[in-house]
Amino acid sequence: VTGEALLTPIQRWFFESRIPNLHHFNQSFLFKLDEKQALDPEVLKQALGELVKQHDVLRLRFTCDAGGDWHQRYEDSSN
């Protein structure tokens, strides 16, 4: 999936709510590694790249135009 997509009703509601500091509404994960296991940054980068390719929603980008309307766009998975 790439390109523009309509906002879902819950997305429209969220952006119309005019919540200050929208960037604070995110989701994060903390992974704890086995202390005996070293982390290979290249393997992690490759795994995350595959995850982004598989799950389209991780490539969504939201922008607000000059009129205050919000839009979403799926970025190409090669970015």
N, C-alpha and C positions, 0 to 999 in steps of 0.2 A: 504494500500500500504506500503510495506517495501522493503528495499534493494536498490541496485544500479539502476540508471536510466541515460539514455543518456542526455547530456545537450541539451537544445533547441538552435536554431540558435542565438537568442538574448543573451542567457547566454554565449555561446561560444564567441560571439563578445565582451561582457563585460569583460570576463576574459582575452581574448587575447589583450585587449586594454592596458594592463599593467598600469593600473591606480594606482598611489601611494595611500596608505591608503584606501584600499578597504573597511575596516570596517566602514568608514564614510558614505558609501552608504547603508542606512537602512531606514526603515519607522517606525515612532513612532506615538503614539496616546496619547492625554492628555484628560482624562475624569474628568469632574468636578461634584462632588457630591452635592446634596442638603445639605445645612449646617445643616438641621434638621435631617438628616439621617446618622446614624453611619455605618461605613464600617466593615463588619465581615470578617476578613482575611481568615477564613476557607471556607466561601461561595465563596469568590473571587478565592481562590486556586482551588476549585472544578469547578467553571465556566470556568476558564482558561484551566484546564485539559480537560474538555469536548470540548472546542473550538479546542484544539490541536488534539484531537481524530477525530474531524469532518473534519478539513481542513488539508489535507496531506501536503500541501506546508509549513506549519509551522513546520514540522518535517524534512525539508531538511537540510542536512549538506554538506558543500562544502570543499573539500580538494585538495591540489595541490601536485602532486607526485614529485619525485626528478628530473624528466625530464621536469617539468614545465607544465604538463598537468593537467587540472582541472577535478574533478569528483564530482558527487552529489550522495547522498545516503539518502533514507528515513529511519529515525530511527523508531523503534517500538514505538507505541503510549503509551506503558506502561512505557517508560523511563522518 
